[in-house]
Amino acid sequence: MAKGESGSEAVQFIFAIIALMTLLFGSLYIACYTTSASILSSELSQACLLLDTAGLAKSPDKARFVAHEIAGESSQLDFDSIQVSDVCIEVSNRKSPGELGGIDQRTKVSSVSFSVCYRLPLVLCVAGIEPAQLEKRVFCAIENERISEVAVS
């Protein structure tokens, strides 16, 4: 070993450890974020299938009502981390002719759409790091006061 090179292996080892730790924690963060996004989509779909449509139509604060419904039906989402906005309800009537001159059927068709922003919990509290947020747009098709279809994007 040359005279001016003492301790260079230790410095290289420290740089290698820092790079490996960054890679490890970065991949752990991405895995947690992806898992949380999947859980959020699944929980939103399940909660929307059980949404109280009559209560939603009568509620004065529709965003808060939807947030309570989602948190109440979900086993993994925290109510304080859910923010619901842009609740839009559209109602229309659909008429389908009866077969062979029979009675016409009239169906009340509604659609509900809203945006959900969910703040992910921090794994490690470090000063200056804000918790990540997932944003989803939810569309629900309602026929005869029952939810028939849910799409989360």
Solvent accessible surface area in square Angstrom, and as a share of the most:
residue,aa,sasa,rsa
1,M,173,0.77
2,A,59,0.45
3,K,201,0.85
4,G,81,0.78
5,E,95,0.43
6,S,86,0.55
7,G,44,0.43
8,S,42,0.27
9,E,102,0.46
10,A,57,0.44
11,V,81,0.46
12,Q,120,0.53
13,F,132,0.55
14,I,100,0.51
15,F,135,0.56
16,A,49,0.38
17,I,73,0.37
18,I,97,0.49
19,A,61,0.48
20,L,109,0.54
21,M,89,0.40
22,T,92,0.54
23,L,125,0.62
24,L,103,0.51
25,F,111,0.46
26,G,33,0.31
27,S,62,0.40
28,L,88,0.44
29,Y,129,0.49
30,I,116,0.59
31,A,54,0.42
32,C,53,0.32
33,Y,82,0.31
34,T,84,0.49
35,T,77,0.45
36,S,30,0.20
37,A,23,0.18
38,S,70,0.45
39,I,64,0.33
40,L,1,0.01
41,S,31,0.20
42,S,62,0.40
43,E,27,0.12
44,L,0,0.00
45,S,35,0.23
46,Q,108,0.48
47,A,1,0.01
48,C,0,0.00
49,L,87,0.43
50,L,112,0.56
51,L,12,0.06
52,D,67,0.35
53,T,21,0.12
54,A,49,0.38
55,G,18,0.18
56,L,2,0.01
57,A,70,0.54
58,K,166,0.70
59,S,16,0.10
60,P,140,0.88
61,D,72,0.37
62,K,60,0.26
63,A,30,0.24
64,R,133,0.48
65,F,44,0.18
66,V,0,0.00
67,A,7,0.05
68,H,89,0.40
69,E,37,0.17
70,I,1,0.01
71,A,21,0.16
72,G,65,0.62
73,E,84,0.37
74,S,14,0.09
75,S,106,0.68
76,Q,110,0.49
77,L,19,0.09
78,D,74,0.38
79,F,62,0.26
80,D,107,0.56
81,S,13,0.08
82,I,12,0.06
83,Q,108,0.48
84,V,18,0.10
85,S,55,0.36
86,D,98,0.51
87,V,35,0.20
88,C,57,0.34
89,I,58,0.29
90,E,109,0.49
91,V,90,0.52
92,S,62,0.40
93,N,124,0.63
94,R,121,0.44
95,K,117,0.50
96,S,45,0.29
97,P,112,0.70
98,G,22,0.21
99,E,157,0.70
100,L,190,0.94
101,G,80,0.77
102,G,42,0.41
103,I,155,0.79
104,D,63,0.33
105,Q,123,0.55
106,R,188,0.69
107,T,22,0.13
108,K,98,0.41
109,V,33,0.19
110,S,13,0.09
111,S,46,0.29
112,V,2,0.01
113,S,14,0.09
114,F,0,0.00
115,S,27,0.18
116,V,2,0.01
117,C,23,0.14
118,Y,15,0.06
119,R,88,0.32
120,L,17,0.08
121,P,108,0.68
122,L,70,0.35
123,V,122,0.70
124,L,125,0.62
125,C,113,0.68
126,V,67,0.39
127,A,105,0.81
128,G,81,0.78
129,I,95,0.48
130,E,141,0.63
131,P,38,0.24
132,A,24,0.19
133,Q,90,0.40
134,L,10,0.05
135,E,135,0.61
136,K,40,0.17
137,R,69,0.25
138,V,0,0.00
139,F,98,0.41
140,C,3,0.02
141,A,32,0.25
142,I,10,0.05
143,E,61,0.27
144,N,95,0.49
145,E,114,0.51
146,R,187,0.68
147,I,25,0.13
148,S,70,0.45
149,E,110,0.49
150,V,33,0.19
151,A,48,0.37
152,V,38,0.22
153,S,88,0.57
